[in-house]
Amino acid sequence: MPAAPSKLAYVPFVSVDNMMRLIHRVGIEEMLKGIATYIEDDFRRWELFDKTPRVASHSDEGVIELMPTSDGEVYGFKYVNGHPKNTREGLQTVTAFGLLADVSNGYPVLLSEMTLLTALRTAATSALVAKYLAPKGADTMALIGNGAQSEFQALAMRAICGVTKLRLYDVDPAATAKAMSNLEGLGFDLTACKSAQDAMEGAQIVTTCTADKQYATILTDNMVGAGIHINAIGGDCPGKTELHKDILLRSDVFVEYPPQTRIEGEIQQMPEDFPVTEMWQVITGAVPGRRDSAQITLFDGVGFATEDFSALRFVRDQLEGTGLYQQLDMLADPDDPRDLFGMLQRAGS
């Protein structure tokens, strides 16, 4: 009879069902605030992290990516796809899972769904950045692109920045109707708009979050007035943008990791030396964020591996005592670590 696997052979796994249970247990707005705090903490120790642009495999239909990083003690990665055509086939545009591992021995310590968690961490990052860059007292946001991410963005902006008024627009009226229905009764002042320009009326923050993999112009220069904060998160791969480049020329542009954003973000339209400010510098106080009421600030957010690392760390820290995970037997554990073949032979006897 082979020996029972050691504790290290089992990896805690958070399924979609258990992630939903965890979100309800913690509370979605508390979850968003908690993840934002972990992201902020990891931005403050930015220089500890291994950093590389995500490893992407592009096709005509979409992209599959790996997003790795490490702080020297824990290693993490996320697998994620982006296929805008999927919704026409009844599939999600984005699906993901992620892993944390102990750097000292290489053993995984957490495996988790990250489709829901990516939506949470994307919204948490947006709101964290807006806390530093949006106009003081901003309470109205234009939400342009009302797909799977929109409700999470709204809740994060309220929980962290105090946004209570939403002006929603999507080229597909059914998407706006969906978002309006989901957000109704959650304490927002909601307005469905007939155009992107209409949505911009009176907004101090604008979030663009569209899915089509193309050079698009969701916002034109004449639509953007002084003092606004733009949260541009839909342009997140080569060949996909949302803003006219003249808006970038008028804005102070803030990014996560320039080598990645220059490939994937709005600034892929601009020369390689186009000036940007890294958000970790703002969060640590090394450079200013918003300087005055007339400044246009633009967060060119493409999503970076440290944010997924932060979200996974947050989830791991919430699990103890909840039972909201399974123990996966996914690592071989021979009695003698040099005798993997012997373990296989004994299993067949």
C-alpha positions in Angstrom: 0.0 0.0 0.0 1.6 3.3 -1.0 1.9 6.0 1.6 -0.7 8.8 1.7 0.3 11.9 -0.2 1.9 14.6 1.9 0.1 17.9 2.6 2.2 19.6 -0.1 0.8 17.2 -2.7 -2.6 18.8 -2.4 -3.2 22.3 -3.9 -6.1 24.5 -2.7 -8.4 25.1 -5.7 -11.1 27.8 -5.8 -13.8 26.9 -8.3 -16.2 29.3 -10.0 -18.9 28.3 -7.5 -16.7 28.8 -4.5 -15.4 32.2 -5.9 -19.0 33.3 -6.1 -19.7 32.1 -2.6 -16.6 33.9 -1.3 -17.6 37.2 -3.0 -21.0 37.0 -1.4 -19.5 36.1 2.0 -17.1 39.1 1.9 -19.5 41.4 0.1 -18.7 42.6 -3.5 -17.8 46.1 -2.6 -15.7 45.0 0.3 -14.0 42.5 -2.0 -13.3 45.3 -4.5 -11.9 47.5 -1.8 -9.8 44.7 -0.4 -8.3 43.8 -3.8 -7.6 47.5 -4.5 -5.7 47.7 -1.2 -3.6 44.7 -2.1 -2.9 46.2 -5.6 -1.9 49.5 -4.0 0.4 47.7 -1.5 2.1 45.8 -4.3 2.5 49.0 -6.4 4.3 50.5 -3.4 6.8 47.6 -3.5 7.0 47.7 -7.3 10.7 47.4 -7.6 10.7 43.9 -5.9 8.7 42.3 -8.7 9.9 40.5 -11.8 8.3 42.3 -14.6 7.8 41.4 -18.3 5.1 42.1 -20.9 2.6 39.3 -21.0 3.4 36.4 -23.3 0.7 36.5 -26.0 -0.3 34.2 -28.8 -2.4 36.1 -31.3 -4.8 34.8 -33.9 -7.4 36.3 -36.2 -10.0 35.3 -33.7 -8.4 36.7 -30.5 -5.5 36.2 -28.1 -4.3 33.8 -25.5 -1.9 35.2 -22.9 0.2 34.2 -19.9 0.9 36.9 -17.3 3.7 36.0 -14.9 5.4 37.8 -12.0 7.1 37.2 -8.7 8.1 39.2 -5.6 10.9 36.9 -4.8 8.9 34.8 -2.3 5.8 34.0 -4.2 5.4 33.4 -7.9 2.2 33.9 -9.8 0.7 33.7 -13.2 -2.6 34.1 -15.0 -3.8 32.3 -18.1 -6.3 34.5 -19.9 -7.9 34.7 -23.4 -9.6 37.6 -25.2 -12.0 36.6 -28.0 -14.5 39.3 -28.9 -16.4 37.0 -31.3 -17.2 34.6 -28.5 -20.4 36.4 -27.3 -22.0 35.7 -30.8 -21.4 32.0 -30.1 -22.8 32.1 -26.5 -19.3 32.1 -25.0 -17.4 34.5 -22.7 -15.1 37.0 -24.3 -12.6 36.5 -21.4 -11.9 33.4 -19.4 -9.0 33.0 -17.0 -7.4 31.0 -14.2 -4.4 31.7 -12.0 -1.8 30.1 -9.8 0.4 31.1 -6.9 3.5 29.1 -6.0 6.2 29.1 -3.3 9.4 30.3 -4.7 11.5 28.4 -2.2 10.4 25.0 -3.5 8.3 25.7 -6.6 5.2 24.0 -5.2 1.9 25.5 -6.1 0.0 26.9 -3.1 -3.2 28.1 -4.8 -5.1 27.4 -8.1 -8.1 29.6 -8.8 -10.7 30.5 -11.4 -9.9 34.1 -12.6 -12.8 35.0 -14.9 -14.7 36.5 -12.1 -11.6 37.5 -10.3 -10.2 39.3 -13.4 -13.4 41.4 -13.5 -12.9 42.3 -9.9 -9.2 43.1 -10.1 -9.8 45.2 -13.3 -12.5 47.2 -11.6 -10.4 47.6 -8.4 -7.4 48.8 -10.4 -9.6 51.4 -12.3 -11.0 52.8 -9.1 -7.6 52.8 -7.3 -6.1 54.8 -10.1 -9.1 57.2 -10.2 -8.6 57.7 -6.4 -5.3 59.4 -7.3 -6.2 61.0 -10.7 -9.9 61.9 -10.8 -11.2 65.4 -10.0 -11.8 65.9 -6.3 -15.5 65.2 -5.5 -16.2 63.5 -8.8 -19.6 61.7 -8.5 -20.6 61.2 -12.2 -19.1 58.6 -14.6 -19.8 57.9 -18.2 -19.6 54.2 -18.8 -19.1 53.6 -22.5 -19.2 49.9 -23.3 -21.7 48.0 -21.2 -20.5 44.4 -21.4 -19.4 42.0 -18.8 -17.0 44.4 -17.0 -19.4 47.4 -16.7 -21.2 46.6 -13.4 -18.0 45.8 -11.7 -16.5 49.1 -12.8 -19.6 50.9 -11.5 -19.5 49.3 -8.0 -15.7 49.8 -7.7 -15.9 53.4 -8.6 -18.6 53.9 -5.9 -16.9 51.9 -3.2 -13.5 53.6 -3.7 -14.2 57.0 -5.3 -17.8 57.9 -4.3 -19.3 57.8 -7.8 -23.1 57.6 -7.6 -24.3 58.8 -11.0 -23.8 56.7 -14.1 -24.4 57.6 -17.7 -24.4 54.4 -19.8 -23.9 53.9 -23.5 -23.2 50.9 -25.8 -23.5 50.5 -29.5 -25.7 47.5 -28.6 -28.8 48.8 -26.8 -29.4 45.3 -25.3 -26.0 45.6 -23.4 -27.1 49.0 -21.9 -30.5 47.5 -20.9 -28.7 44.6 -19.3 -26.4 46.9 -17.3 -29.3 49.1 -16.3 -31.3 46.1 -15.1 -28.4 44.7 -13.1 -27.6 48.1 -11.5 -31.2 49.0 -10.7 -31.9 49.0 -7.0 -28.2 49.2 -6.1 -28.4 52.9 -5.2 -27.1 54.5 -8.4 -28.7 57.4 -10.4 -28.8 55.7 -13.8 -29.2 57.3 -17.2 -29.3 55.3 -20.5 -27.7 57.4 -23.3 -28.2 57.4 -27.0 -24.5 58.1 -28.0 -21.1 58.3 -26.5 -21.2 62.1 -26.7 -24.5 62.1 -24.8 -23.0 59.9 -22.1 -20.1 62.4 -21.6 -22.5 65.2 -20.7 -21.7 66.2 -17.1 -19.3 63.3 -16.4 -16.1 63.9 -14.5 -14.9 60.4 -15.1 -15.3 58.4 -18.3 -14.6 54.7 -18.5 -14.3 53.2 -22.0 -14.5 49.4 -22.0 -15.3 48.0 -25.4 -14.4 44.6 -26.7 -13.9 44.8 -30.5 -10.4 43.9 -31.7 -9.9 46.9 -33.9 -8.6 50.5 -34.1 -11.7 52.3 -33.0 -12.5 55.9 -32.1 -15.0 55.7 -29.2 -14.0 59.2 -28.0 -13.0 62.0 -30.3 -11.0 65.0 -29.2 -13.9 67.4 -29.3 -15.8 65.2 -26.8 -13.2 65.6 -24.0 -13.4 68.8 -21.9 -10.9 70.1 -19.4 -10.6 68.5 -16.0 -11.9 65.1 -16.9 -10.4 61.7 -16.0 -10.4 59.1 -18.7 -10.2 55.4 -17.6 -9.4 53.7 -21.0 -9.3 50.0 -20.3 -10.7 48.5 -23.6 -7.6 48.9 -25.7 -5.6 45.9 -24.3 -3.9 44.2 -27.3 -2.0 45.2 -30.5 -4.4 46.7 -33.1 -7.1 47.6 -30.5 -7.7 51.2 -29.4 -10.6 53.3 -28.3 -9.4 56.9 -28.3 -8.4 59.4 -31.1 -4.7 60.1 -30.7 -5.3 63.8 -30.3 -6.9 63.1 -26.9 -3.5 61.6 -25.8 -1.7 64.7 -27.0 -3.9 66.9 -24.6 -3.7 64.5 -21.7 -1.3 63.4 -19.0 -1.1 59.7 -19.6 -0.6 57.2 -16.8 0.3 53.5 -17.3 1.1 50.3 -15.4 4.2 49.0 -17.2 5.3 51.0 -20.2 7.0 48.2 -22.2 3.6 46.4 -22.2 1.4 49.4 -22.7 3.4 50.6 -25.7 2.5 47.4 -27.4 -1.1 47.0 -26.3 -2.5 50.3 -25.0 -3.8 53.5 -26.5 -0.2 54.7 -26.7 0.6 52.1 -29.4 -0.7 54.9 -31.7 2.1 57.2 -30.5 5.9 57.4 -31.0 8.0 55.2 -28.8 9.3 58.2 -26.8 5.7 59.5 -26.0 5.9 60.6 -22.4 4.0 58.6 -19.8 4.0 58.4 -16.0 4.0 55.0 -14.2 1.3 54.6 -11.6 3.6 53.1 -9.0 5.4 56.5 -9.0 2.2 58.3 -8.2 1.1 55.8 -5.5 4.5 56.1 -3.8 4.4 59.9 -4.0 7.5 60.0 -6.2 5.7 62.1 -8.8 2.4 64.0 -8.7 -0.8 62.7 -10.2 -3.6 65.2 -10.6 -2.1 68.7 -10.3 -5.0 71.0 -11.0 -8.7 71.2 -11.9 -8.1 71.8 -15.7 -5.8 68.8 -16.2 -7.0 65.9 -18.3 -5.7 62.7 -16.8 -5.8 59.4 -18.9 -5.2 56.0 -17.4 -4.2 53.7 -20.3 -5.0 50.5 -18.4 -4.1 47.2 -20.1 -3.9 45.0 -17.0 -0.6 43.9 -15.6 0.5 40.7 -13.9 1.2 42.3 -10.5 -2.5 43.1 -10.2 -3.5 39.5 -10.8 -0.8 38.5 -8.2 -2.4 41.0 -5.8 -5.9 39.6 -6.4 -4.8 36.0 -5.9 -3.0 37.0 -2.7 -6.2 38.6 -1.4 -8.2 35.5 -2.2 -5.7 33.2 -0.5 -5.8 35.3 2.6 -9.6 35.1 2.8 -9.9 31.3 2.5 -8.8 30.1 5.9 -11.7 28.7 7.9 -14.2 29.2 5.0 -14.1 25.8 3.4 -14.6 27.5 0.1 -11.9 25.5 -1.7 -11.1 22.0 -2.7 -7.8 20.1 -2.2 -6.6 19.0 -5.6 -4.3 15.9 -5.8 -2.3 17.3 -8.7 1.3 16.9 -7.6 3.2 13.5 -7.7 4.4 12.6 -4.2 6.6 9.4 -4.3 7.9 8.0 -1.0 11.4 8.5 -2.4 11.5 11.8 -4.4 14.0 10.1 -6.8 11.8 7.2 -7.5 8.9 8.6 -9.5 8.8 5.4 -11.7 8.5 3.2 -8.6 5.5 5.2 -7.4 3.8 4.5 -10.8 4.6 0.8 -10.6 3.2 0.5 -7.1 0.0 2.1 -8.2 -0.6 -0.6 -10.7 0.1 -3.5 -8.4 
